[in-house]
Amino acid sequence: MLLAEALHIDAERSLDLFYSTKVYQQLSEPKYGLQLMSDDYILEELIAELRESQ
């Protein structure tokens, strides 16, 4: 929901974006430790990745 709010898009679109990112892949892998980071940090990483991909 944070991503949807930050990008002013609906929740379904934000989930589609989220599941297609490297950040999601890293969240799925404990070795990266991203699960220990705050929601705000993860949101910043997501937005940065999405900007880079444009």
C-alpha positions in Angstrom: 0.0 0.0 0.0 2.9 2.4 0.7 4.1 1.9 -2.9 0.6 2.6 -4.3 0.3 5.7 -2.2 3.8 7.0 -3.1 3.2 6.5 -6.8 -0.5 7.5 -6.8 -1.6 4.2 -8.4 -4.0 1.5 -7.4 -3.1 -1.4 -5.2 -3.2 -4.0 -8.0 -0.8 -2.1 -10.2 1.6 -1.6 -7.3 1.6 -5.3 -6.5 2.4 -6.0 -10.2 5.3 -3.6 -10.0 6.5 -4.9 -6.7 6.5 -8.6 -7.8 8.6 -7.7 -10.8 11.5 -6.0 -8.9 14.8 -7.2 -7.6 13.8 -5.8 -4.2 11.0 -8.4 -4.1 13.5 -11.2 -5.0 15.9 -10.0 -2.3 13.0 -9.9 0.3 12.4 -13.5 -0.6 16.0 -14.5 0.2 17.0 -14.3 3.9 20.7 -13.9 2.9 20.2 -10.3 1.9 18.7 -9.3 5.2 16.1 -7.0 3.6 13.5 -8.4 5.9 15.2 -6.6 8.8 14.9 -3.2 7.1 12.0 -0.8 7.8 9.1 -0.4 5.4 10.3 3.1 4.5 13.8 1.8 3.6 12.3 -0.9 1.4 9.9 1.6 -0.3 12.9 3.9 -1.1 14.7 0.9 -2.6 11.7 0.0 -4.7 11.2 3.5 -6.0 14.9 3.8 -6.8 14.8 0.6 -8.7 11.7 1.6 -10.6 13.3 4.9 -11.6 16.5 3.2 -12.8 14.4 0.9 -15.0 12.8 3.7 -16.9 
